[in-house]
Amino acid sequence: MAMFESLSKRLEGIFSNLSGQGKLTEDDVNAALREVRIALIEADVNLKVARQFVERVKQKAIGADVMGSLSPAQQVLSIVNEELIEVLGGTDDKNKLDLSGAPPNVIMLVGLQGAGKTTTAAKLANYLRKQGSRPLMVAADMYRPAAVKQLQTLGKQLTVPVYSEPMGANPVDICANSIAYAREQACNVVILDTAGRLNIDERMMNEIITIRNRIQPREVLLVADAMTGQEAVRVAQDFNQAVSLTGMILTKMDGDARGGAALSIRSVTGVPVKFMTVGEKMDALEPFYPDRLASRILGMGDVLSLIERAQETIDQEEAMKAQAKLQQGKFDLEDFLSAMRQLKRMGPLRQVMEMLPGMNKLMDMPEMEEALEGDQLKYVEAIILSMTRDERRNPDIINGSRRRRIARGSGTGVEEVNQLLKQFAEMRTMIRQVSSGKGPWAQMARQFGGGAGLPGGAGVPALSRPGGGKKTGKAARKEKRKQKARGGRR
């Protein structure tokens, strides 16, 4: 994810240098860990946390017996991974939402204005509803203009009920009255959207302390903007001291390249991060899994989250039909278009790619960078939709005149149509090899754990705009004219 982009690249470079050596000496480990410490500090990790992290890794790395299946460099990487998981929150149940009490369970959201508390309340309600709960959102922010209206609009959009009272009502009473309303409506989870301020003040704290004491919520979650870095850590300390937080939700985790707040908060405050938001859409809320996040930071992907996202968004019946056609060697452009549309439903292409192991280096390539910017899949879609049904089902019949017609119909060039057909032929070969278990693509699939639940095994070659990042068709001819004109002026 973008939040850890710079840290991931720095750590990847450090471990690449280590793996280039044979047997590691203590000096090699010390030099690498100095670089790790600098990388953490540059990522805005708390200085004390960075120092303790490096010291723990050093003690384990120098004193450890290298496992027979790992090289020394891999052993150090394994230790760093373990320590990252610990810093991010470990593997205990404190990272999970506790809704084990008698219903309705109350979740109280607190935080400063601008952190995204109201939209996070809606995202959390949407997440819980998908988990089988019946949530009720409560508009308890009587100070921010349009806060009540915003929550009502989001509730209508999600078909989640919202409890509100007229402006001027007491927020403490609103929260108390909402519990009785939840029982009447058979809602088993109540989400309180309390008021925020631009800065922490006495009136704000007194109000949320009163609500907490009167309602006795099961969870008190601080919604904090991850992009504020160490300021988010200080805010967490203040709120935790006032209302004894049970957890945190970090927002805007897709919007910053550093990520120091996520790596510092648990160690500094002792408060576990339970969720993170990774986009603006209502389904852009993910449980916070320290082990999976550590894998992403170290460039090892997050296949489990990818599979879960695929299971949520992919039509299993369509996927089974596609798989059957694959095994029979009948995968065509109609199947590919269906698989591509399902892939789009999984979210932004960059987020999906970041979950695949070993994709960090590939994503630095100019061709991949261009493919991941904007909605490049629409060009592929336009070309396929400009074909006749016979052409989509049997691409081998697409001759020169058909290619020219398809290019005109899709607003692209013949070169782009040719490139798509070439990519599709390569991808079909790849899929057949993966399905049969023979060939280089099958070997690679076994190495990385299979297709990670992607529809039809849709792979990297078909994800970019035809041309693989190169200008083709009209764009290429225009570029050539520009170069010729520049050459003529010299």
DOVONU-250621 format. One record per residue (C-alpha): x negated, y, z; residue in three letters. Coordinates in Angstrom, 2 decimals. Layout:
BEGIN
[[X; Y; Z]; ala]
...
//
This chain:
BEGIN
[[0.00; 0.00; 0.00]; met]
[[-1.09; 3.58; -0.56]; ala]
[[-1.43; 4.14; 3.19]; met]
[[-4.58; 1.97; 3.42]; phe]
[[-5.93; 2.48; -0.09]; glu]
[[-9.17; 4.27; 0.82]; ser]
[[-9.87; 1.98; 3.81]; leu]
[[-9.23; -1.14; 1.71]; ser]
[[-11.64; -0.01; -0.98]; lys]
[[-14.37; 0.86; 1.54]; arg]
[[-14.05; -2.47; 3.36]; leu]
[[-13.99; -4.38; 0.09]; glu]
[[-17.25; -2.73; -0.96]; gly]
[[-18.87; -3.53; 2.39]; ile]
[[-17.97; -7.23; 2.22]; phe]
[[-18.99; -7.46; -1.44]; ser]
[[-22.47; -6.30; -0.44]; asn]
[[-22.58; -8.84; 2.40]; leu]
[[-21.54; -11.72; 0.16]; ser]
[[-24.32; -10.85; -2.25]; gly]
[[-26.85; -11.97; 0.34]; gln]
[[-27.69; -15.50; 1.42]; gly]
[[-28.20; -15.90; 5.15]; lys]
[[-27.14; -12.88; 7.20]; leu]
[[-29.47; -11.41; 9.81]; thr]
[[-28.45; -9.37; 12.84]; glu]
[[-29.67; -6.26; 10.98]; asp]
[[-27.37; -7.10; 8.05]; asp]
[[-24.38; -7.39; 10.39]; val]
[[-25.27; -4.14; 12.21]; asn]
[[-25.64; -2.24; 8.93]; ala]
[[-22.29; -3.56; 7.66]; ala]
[[-20.51; -2.72; 10.91]; leu]
[[-21.89; 0.83; 10.86]; arg]
[[-20.19; 1.18; 7.49]; glu]
[[-16.99; -0.35; 8.89]; val]
[[-17.01; 2.17; 11.73]; arg]
[[-17.44; 5.08; 9.30]; ile]
[[-14.63; 3.70; 7.13]; ala]
[[-12.29; 3.49; 10.13]; leu]
[[-13.06; 7.03; 11.27]; ile]
[[-12.57; 8.36; 7.73]; glu]
[[-9.19; 6.59; 7.75]; ala]
[[-8.30; 8.76; 10.79]; asp]
[[-8.50; 5.91; 13.29]; val]
[[-8.92; 7.05; 16.89]; asn]
[[-12.66; 7.33; 17.68]; leu]
[[-12.46; 5.18; 20.81]; lys]
[[-10.43; 2.50; 18.99]; val]
[[-12.94; 2.43; 16.10]; ala]
[[-15.89; 2.09; 18.51]; arg]
[[-14.26; -0.73; 20.50]; gln]
[[-13.21; -2.53; 17.31]; phe]
[[-16.74; -2.56; 15.90]; val]
[[-18.24; -3.66; 19.23]; glu]
[[-15.87; -6.65; 19.49]; arg]
[[-16.58; -7.71; 15.90]; val]
[[-20.33; -7.38; 16.50]; lys]
[[-20.24; -9.58; 19.61]; gln]
[[-18.27; -12.31; 17.84]; lys]
[[-20.21; -12.12; 14.56]; ala]
[[-23.68; -12.31; 16.06]; ile]
[[-22.78; -14.97; 18.60]; gly]
[[-20.62; -17.14; 16.34]; ala]
[[-21.57; -20.46; 14.80]; asp]
[[-20.79; -20.28; 11.11]; val]
[[-18.07; -22.75; 10.17]; met]
[[-19.12; -25.34; 7.60]; gly]
[[-16.47; -24.23; 5.10]; ser]
[[-17.39; -20.52; 5.29]; leu]
[[-20.40; -18.52; 4.22]; ser]
[[-21.84; -16.03; 6.76]; pro]
[[-20.17; -13.15; 4.90]; ala]
[[-16.81; -14.95; 4.93]; gln]
[[-17.24; -15.63; 8.64]; gln]
[[-17.71; -11.89; 9.35]; val]
[[-14.66; -11.13; 7.17]; leu]
[[-12.64; -13.70; 9.14]; ser]
[[-13.65; -12.07; 12.44]; ile]
[[-12.76; -8.59; 11.12]; val]
[[-9.38; -9.97; 10.04]; asn]
[[-8.73; -11.40; 13.53]; glu]
[[-9.68; -8.12; 15.20]; glu]
[[-7.53; -6.09; 12.79]; leu]
[[-4.54; -8.26; 13.67]; ile]
[[-5.23; -7.66; 17.37]; glu]
[[-5.57; -3.87; 16.93]; val]
[[-2.34; -3.72; 14.90]; leu]
[[-0.41; -5.56; 17.60]; gly]
[[-1.36; -9.22; 17.75]; gly]
[[1.08; -12.04; 17.11]; thr]
[[3.33; -11.87; 20.19]; asp]
[[7.09; -11.35; 20.21]; asp]
[[6.78; -7.72; 21.36]; lys]
[[6.55; -6.73; 17.68]; asn]
[[10.07; -8.07; 17.11]; lys]
[[13.38; -6.34; 17.81]; leu]
[[15.02; -7.59; 21.01]; asp]
[[18.77; -8.01; 20.55]; leu]
[[19.23; -10.82; 23.06]; ser]
[[21.47; -8.88; 25.47]; gly]
[[25.25; -8.94; 25.73]; ala]
[[26.81; -7.12; 22.75]; pro]
[[26.88; -4.40; 21.81]; pro]
[[23.08; -4.08; 21.94]; asn]
[[22.05; -0.42; 21.83]; val]
[[19.07; 0.84; 19.84]; ile]
[[18.16; 4.42; 20.68]; met]
[[16.11; 6.32; 18.08]; leu]
[[14.04; 9.28; 19.28]; val]
[[11.47; 11.51; 17.61]; gly]
[[10.59; 14.90; 16.20]; leu]
[[12.45; 16.63; 13.40]; gln]
[[11.09; 15.81; 9.96]; gly]
[[9.97; 12.26; 10.76]; ala]
[[12.98; 10.82; 8.91]; gly]
[[15.00; 9.71; 11.92]; lys]
[[18.47; 9.92; 10.35]; thr]
[[17.52; 8.10; 7.14]; thr]
[[15.63; 5.54; 9.22]; thr]
[[18.81; 4.93; 11.26]; ala]
[[20.61; 4.10; 8.01]; ala]
[[17.75; 1.88; 6.77]; lys]
[[17.75; 0.01; 10.09]; leu]
[[21.54; -0.43; 9.91]; ala]
[[21.20; -1.78; 6.38]; asn]
[[18.44; -4.18; 7.48]; tyr]
[[20.45; -5.47; 10.47]; leu]
[[23.57; -5.93; 8.36]; arg]
[[21.57; -8.13; 5.95]; lys]
[[20.46; -10.13; 9.01]; gln]
[[24.10; -10.83; 9.84]; gly]
[[24.73; -8.10; 12.46]; ser]
[[27.62; -5.63; 12.48]; arg]
[[25.97; -2.26; 13.17]; pro]
[[27.54; 1.05; 14.18]; leu]
[[25.63; 4.31; 13.65]; met]
[[26.17; 7.16; 16.10]; val]
[[25.70; 10.81; 15.12]; ala]
[[24.34; 12.27; 18.36]; ala]
[[22.30; 15.13; 16.85]; asp]
[[24.35; 18.24; 17.57]; met]
[[21.55; 20.72; 16.84]; tyr]
[[20.31; 20.14; 13.30]; arg]
[[22.69; 21.59; 10.70]; pro]
[[24.35; 18.91; 8.55]; ala]
[[22.82; 16.03; 10.58]; ala]
[[26.26; 14.54; 11.29]; val]
[[27.34; 14.95; 7.67]; lys]
[[24.13; 13.32; 6.45]; gln]
[[24.68; 10.23; 8.62]; leu]
[[28.33; 9.99; 7.54]; gln]
[[27.29; 10.15; 3.88]; thr]
[[24.69; 7.41; 4.38]; leu]
[[27.21; 5.29; 6.29]; gly]
[[29.72; 5.60; 3.45]; lys]
[[27.01; 4.68; 0.95]; gln]
[[26.15; 1.52; 2.92]; leu]
[[29.71; 0.79; 4.09]; thr]
[[28.46; 0.95; 7.69]; val]
[[30.78; 2.68; 10.24]; pro]
[[29.64; 5.96; 11.83]; val]
[[30.87; 7.29; 15.17]; tyr]
[[30.92; 11.08; 15.50]; ser]
[[32.65; 13.84; 17.45]; glu]
[[33.30; 17.51; 16.60]; pro]
[[30.41; 19.99; 16.73]; met]
[[29.77; 21.26; 20.24]; gly]
[[30.43; 17.92; 21.90]; ala]
[[27.96; 16.75; 24.54]; asn]
[[25.42; 14.30; 22.99]; pro]
[[25.32; 12.22; 26.20]; val]
[[29.10; 11.81; 26.14]; asp]
[[29.03; 10.99; 22.41]; ile]
[[26.62; 8.13; 23.05]; cys]
[[28.66; 6.83; 25.99]; ala]
[[31.96; 7.01; 24.06]; asn]
[[30.41; 5.21; 21.08]; ser]
[[29.90; 2.04; 23.15]; ile]
[[33.63; 1.68; 23.78]; ala]
[[34.30; 2.41; 20.10]; tyr]
[[31.80; -0.29; 19.08]; ala]
[[33.65; -2.86; 21.21]; arg]
[[36.96; -1.85; 19.61]; glu]
[[35.46; -2.26; 16.11]; gln]
[[33.68; -5.55; 17.01]; ala]
[[30.27; -4.03; 16.23]; cys]
[[27.46; -5.88; 17.98]; asn]
[[24.64; -3.34; 17.45]; val]
[[24.83; 0.41; 18.13]; val]
[[22.17; 2.73; 16.63]; ile]
[[21.94; 6.12; 18.35]; leu]
[[20.57; 8.91; 16.13]; asp]
[[19.52; 11.42; 18.80]; thr]
[[18.41; 15.00; 18.24]; ala]
[[14.87; 15.95; 17.31]; gly]
[[12.95; 19.21; 17.57]; arg]
[[10.07; 20.74; 15.64]; leu]
[[8.02; 20.43; 18.82]; asn]
[[8.43; 18.49; 22.06]; ile]
[[10.22; 20.69; 24.61]; asp]
[[11.71; 20.26; 28.08]; glu]
[[15.34; 20.48; 26.96]; arg]
[[14.86; 17.76; 24.36]; met]
[[13.15; 15.40; 26.77]; met]
[[15.75; 15.97; 29.50]; asn]
[[18.53; 15.13; 27.05]; glu]
[[17.05; 11.83; 25.85]; ile]
[[16.08; 10.88; 29.42]; ile]
[[19.72; 11.43; 30.47]; thr]
[[21.00; 9.36; 27.52]; ile]
[[18.54; 6.59; 28.31]; arg]
[[19.51; 6.48; 31.99]; asn]
[[23.24; 6.50; 31.28]; arg]
[[23.37; 4.10; 28.30]; ile]
[[20.52; 1.73; 29.28]; gln]
[[19.66; 0.88; 25.64]; pro]
[[18.10; -2.48; 24.78]; arg]
[[15.52; -0.78; 22.56]; glu]
[[14.12; 2.77; 22.60]; val]
[[12.30; 3.27; 19.32]; leu]
[[10.21; 6.30; 18.40]; leu]
[[10.47; 7.24; 14.73]; val]
[[7.10; 8.79; 13.82]; ala]
[[5.69; 10.14; 10.57]; asp]
[[2.60; 8.03; 9.77]; ala]
[[1.22; 10.80; 7.54]; met]
[[0.60; 13.01; 10.60]; thr]
[[-2.23; 10.68; 11.66]; gly]
[[-3.50; 11.15; 15.20]; gln]
[[-0.70; 13.66; 15.88]; glu]
[[1.70; 10.69; 15.67]; ala]
[[-0.38; 8.95; 18.35]; val]
[[-0.13; 11.99; 20.65]; arg]
[[3.64; 12.23; 20.06]; val]
[[3.96; 8.54; 20.93]; ala]
[[2.09; 9.08; 24.20]; gln]
[[4.39; 11.96; 25.21]; asp]
[[7.61; 10.10; 24.39]; phe]
[[6.40; 6.92; 26.02]; asn]
[[5.62; 8.79; 29.24]; gln]
[[9.11; 10.35; 29.26]; ala]
[[11.40; 7.49; 28.21]; val]
[[9.28; 4.29; 28.27]; ser]
[[9.39; 3.36; 24.60]; leu]
[[9.95; -0.27; 23.66]; thr]
[[8.65; 0.17; 20.14]; gly]
[[8.03; 2.39; 17.15]; met]
[[9.05; 2.77; 13.52]; ile]
[[6.36; 4.33; 11.32]; leu]
[[7.80; 6.21; 8.36]; thr]
[[6.20; 7.25; 5.04]; lys]
[[3.74; 4.36; 5.10]; met]
[[3.68; 4.55; 1.30]; asp]
[[2.59; 8.17; 1.22]; gly]
[[-0.89; 8.49; 2.73]; asp]
[[-4.20; 6.88; 1.80]; ala]
[[-5.67; 6.73; 5.32]; arg]
[[-3.39; 4.92; 7.79]; gly]
[[-5.22; 5.74; 11.03]; gly]
[[-2.00; 6.12; 13.01]; ala]
[[-0.94; 2.51; 12.40]; ala]
[[-4.38; 1.29; 13.46]; leu]
[[-4.53; 3.42; 16.62]; ser]
[[-1.05; 3.56; 18.16]; ile]
[[-0.88; 0.11; 19.77]; arg]
[[-4.38; 0.36; 21.28]; ser]
[[-3.91; 3.91; 22.60]; val]
[[-0.29; 3.76; 23.82]; thr]
[[0.39; 0.05; 24.28]; gly]
[[3.64; 0.56; 22.32]; val]
[[4.20; -2.02; 19.54]; pro]
[[5.12; -0.94; 16.01]; val]
[[8.25; -2.88; 15.03]; lys]
[[9.11; -1.51; 11.58]; phe]
[[7.66; 0.61; 8.82]; met]
[[9.33; 2.42; 5.93]; thr]
[[7.72; 2.13; 2.50]; val]
[[9.94; 4.29; 0.30]; gly]
[[13.06; 6.42; 0.11]; glu]
[[15.61; 3.74; -0.82]; lys]
[[17.85; 2.23; 1.85]; met]
[[16.16; -1.17; 1.57]; asp]
[[12.65; 0.30; 2.01]; ala]
[[12.31; -0.83; 5.64]; leu]
[[10.04; -3.75; 6.51]; glu]
[[9.32; -5.54; 9.80]; pro]
[[5.80; -4.75; 10.97]; phe]
[[3.72; -7.94; 10.75]; tyr]
[[0.15; -7.26; 11.99]; pro]
[[-1.28; -10.39; 10.32]; asp]
[[0.23; -9.57; 6.94]; arg]
[[-0.85; -5.94; 7.13]; leu]
[[-4.40; -6.96; 8.04]; ala]
[[-4.48; -9.17; 4.94]; ser]
[[-3.37; -6.24; 2.77]; arg]
[[-5.99; -3.94; 4.26]; ile]
[[-8.73; -6.48; 3.51]; leu]
[[-7.50; -6.96; -0.06]; gly]
[[-6.25; -10.50; 0.56]; met]
[[-2.67; -9.73; -0.44]; gly]
[[0.58; -10.53; 1.37]; asp]
[[2.13; -13.49; -0.39]; val]
[[4.63; -14.22; 2.43]; leu]
[[6.22; -10.75; 2.16]; ser]
[[6.22; -11.07; -1.63]; leu]
[[8.08; -14.39; -1.43]; ile]
[[10.61; -12.93; 1.04]; glu]
[[11.23; -9.94; -1.20]; arg]
[[11.62; -12.23; -4.21]; ala]
[[14.13; -14.41; -2.34]; gln]
[[16.19; -11.32; -1.45]; glu]
[[16.30; -9.83; -4.96]; thr]
[[16.01; -12.71; -7.42]; ile]
[[19.06; -14.57; -8.67]; asp]
[[18.18; -18.14; -7.70]; gln]
[[20.51; -19.67; -10.30]; glu]
[[18.88; -17.66; -13.08]; glu]
[[15.43; -18.54; -11.75]; ala]
[[16.28; -22.26; -11.78]; met]
[[17.53; -22.03; -15.38]; lys]
[[14.33; -20.21; -16.37]; ala]
[[12.23; -22.87; -14.63]; gln]
[[14.06; -25.65; -16.47]; ala]
[[13.44; -23.91; -19.80]; lys]
[[9.80; -23.44; -18.88]; leu]
[[9.34; -27.12; -18.20]; gln]
[[10.93; -27.90; -21.58]; gln]
[[8.67; -25.35; -23.31]; gly]
[[11.66; -23.22; -24.41]; lys]
[[10.90; -19.94; -22.60]; phe]
[[11.82; -17.09; -25.00]; asp]
[[12.00; -13.29; -25.02]; leu]
[[15.54; -13.29; -23.60]; glu]
[[14.27; -15.25; -20.59]; asp]
[[11.32; -12.90; -20.33]; phe]
[[13.61; -9.84; -20.38]; leu]
[[15.74; -11.37; -17.61]; ser]
[[12.63; -12.17; -15.53]; ala]
[[11.29; -8.66; -16.06]; met]
[[14.54; -7.07; -14.88]; arg]
[[14.50; -9.22; -11.75]; gln]
[[10.90; -8.17; -11.14]; leu]
[[11.96; -4.51; -11.36]; lys]
[[14.56; -5.13; -8.64]; arg]
[[11.77; -6.17; -6.26]; met]
[[10.67; -2.53; -6.00]; gly]
[[7.92; -0.30; -7.40]; pro]
[[5.47; -2.33; -9.47]; leu]
[[2.46; -1.04; -7.50]; arg]
[[3.90; -2.36; -4.21]; gln]
[[4.57; -5.77; -5.76]; val]
[[1.06; -5.99; -7.24]; met]
[[-0.58; -5.00; -3.95]; glu]
[[0.90; -8.12; -2.35]; met]
[[-0.97; -10.41; -4.74]; leu]
[[-4.36; -11.69; -3.55]; pro]
[[-7.37; -10.24; -5.33]; gly]
[[-5.45; -7.47; -7.11]; met]
[[-7.41; -4.55; -5.58]; asn]
[[-10.18; -4.61; -8.18]; lys]
[[-7.79; -5.20; -11.06]; leu]
[[-5.65; -2.22; -10.01]; met]
[[-8.66; 0.09; -10.37]; asp]
[[-8.83; -0.66; -14.11]; met]
[[-7.55; 2.26; -16.27]; pro]
[[-5.18; -0.08; -18.13]; glu]
[[-3.57; -1.29; -14.90]; met]
[[-3.44; 2.24; -13.47]; glu]
[[-1.48; 3.40; -16.52]; glu]
[[0.83; 0.39; -16.33]; ala]
[[1.66; 1.10; -12.68]; leu]
[[2.42; 4.81; -13.17]; glu]
[[6.06; 5.55; -13.89]; gly]
[[8.53; 3.14; -15.43]; asp]
[[6.30; 1.52; -18.07]; gln]
[[8.50; -1.58; -18.25]; leu]
[[11.12; 0.45; -20.11]; lys]
[[8.97; 0.38; -23.27]; tyr]
[[8.87; -3.41; -23.24]; val]
[[12.61; -3.49; -22.61]; glu]
[[13.29; -1.10; -25.52]; ala]
[[11.31; -3.27; -27.94]; ile]
[[13.02; -6.51; -26.90]; ile]
[[16.50; -4.93; -27.05]; leu]
[[15.77; -3.73; -30.60]; ser]
[[15.42; -7.36; -31.73]; met]
[[18.27; -9.54; -32.95]; thr]
[[19.36; -12.49; -30.82]; arg]
[[17.62; -14.90; -33.23]; asp]
[[14.39; -12.92; -32.95]; glu]
[[14.47; -12.94; -29.17]; arg]
[[15.11; -16.67; -29.09]; arg]
[[12.53; -17.49; -31.75]; asn]
[[9.79; -14.81; -31.86]; pro]
[[7.88; -16.81; -34.50]; asp]
[[10.30; -15.58; -37.21]; ile]
[[9.35; -11.91; -36.63]; ile]
[[7.46; -11.01; -39.81]; asn]
[[6.06; -7.67; -40.97]; gly]
[[9.34; -6.09; -42.14]; ser]
[[11.12; -7.18; -38.95]; arg]
[[8.33; -5.65; -36.86]; arg]
[[8.71; -2.32; -38.66]; arg]
[[12.48; -2.37; -38.06]; arg]
[[12.02; -3.20; -34.37]; ile]
[[9.46; -0.38; -33.99]; ala]
[[11.89; 2.16; -35.52]; arg]
[[14.74; 0.92; -33.34]; gly]
[[12.72; 1.15; -30.12]; ser]
[[10.97; 4.46; -30.84]; gly]
[[7.54; 2.81; -30.71]; thr]
[[4.89; 1.86; -33.25]; gly]
[[4.31; -1.41; -35.10]; val]
[[1.05; -1.78; -33.17]; glu]
[[3.00; -1.74; -29.89]; glu]
[[5.41; -4.40; -31.16]; val]
[[2.44; -6.53; -32.25]; asn]
[[0.81; -6.08; -28.85]; gln]
[[3.96; -7.15; -26.98]; leu]
[[4.35; -10.26; -29.11]; leu]
[[0.69; -11.12; -28.55]; lys]
[[1.06; -10.62; -24.78]; gln]
[[4.21; -12.74; -24.75]; phe]
[[2.44; -15.56; -26.62]; ala]
[[-0.43; -15.43; -24.11]; glu]
[[1.99; -15.39; -21.19]; met]
[[3.95; -18.35; -22.60]; arg]
[[0.70; -20.29; -22.85]; thr]
[[-0.13; -19.35; -19.25]; met]
[[3.31; -20.42; -18.01]; ile]
[[3.14; -23.76; -19.82]; arg]
[[-0.25; -24.45; -18.25]; gln]
[[1.01; -23.54; -14.77]; val]
[[4.10; -25.72; -15.25]; ser]
[[2.10; -28.70; -16.52]; ser]
[[-0.68; -28.28; -13.95]; gly]
[[-3.35; -28.36; -16.68]; lys]
[[-5.67; -25.67; -18.02]; gly]
[[-7.42; -22.58; -16.62]; pro]
[[-4.20; -20.77; -15.66]; trp]
[[-3.02; -23.80; -13.68]; ala]
[[-6.34; -23.83; -11.83]; gln]
[[-5.99; -20.13; -10.98]; met]
[[-2.41; -20.66; -9.76]; ala]
[[-3.58; -23.42; -7.41]; arg]
[[-6.34; -21.14; -6.11]; gln]
[[-3.92; -18.33; -5.23]; phe]
[[-1.04; -20.48; -3.99]; gly]
[[1.20; -20.65; -7.06]; gly]
[[3.49; -18.04; -8.56]; gly]
[[4.46; -16.52; -5.19]; ala]
[[8.14; -16.90; -5.98]; gly]
[[8.06; -14.61; -9.02]; leu]
[[10.81; -15.26; -11.56]; pro]
[[9.63; -17.55; -14.30]; gly]
[[6.06; -17.17; -13.09]; gly]
[[5.97; -13.69; -14.67]; ala]
[[2.33; -12.72; -14.71]; gly]
[[0.11; -9.71; -15.03]; val]
[[-0.40; -9.76; -18.83]; pro]
[[3.23; -8.82; -19.48]; ala]
[[3.56; -6.09; -16.87]; leu]
[[1.96; -3.21; -18.74]; ser]
[[3.19; -1.12; -21.60]; arg]
[[2.29; -2.81; -24.92]; pro]
[[-1.25; -1.83; -25.75]; gly]
[[-2.67; -2.64; -22.32]; gly]
[[-3.37; 1.00; -21.48]; gly]
[[-4.68; 1.84; -24.98]; lys]
[[-2.90; 4.45; -27.09]; lys]
[[-1.18; 2.69; -29.98]; thr]
[[1.29; 3.53; -32.73]; gly]
[[2.18; 7.23; -33.04]; lys]
[[0.10; 8.11; -29.99]; ala]
[[-3.01; 6.50; -31.53]; ala]
[[-2.53; 8.26; -34.87]; arg]
[[-2.02; 11.60; -33.11]; lys]
[[-5.19; 11.07; -31.07]; glu]
[[-7.16; 10.25; -34.26]; lys]
[[-5.92; 13.47; -35.90]; arg]
[[-7.03; 15.45; -32.84]; lys]
[[-10.48; 13.86; -32.90]; gln]
[[-10.81; 14.56; -36.64]; lys]
[[-9.79; 18.18; -36.11]; ala]
[[-12.33; 18.57; -33.29]; arg]
[[-15.00; 17.02; -35.49]; gly]
[[-14.22; 19.41; -38.34]; gly]
[[-14.73; 22.46; -36.11]; arg]
[[-18.22; 21.47; -35.06]; arg]
//
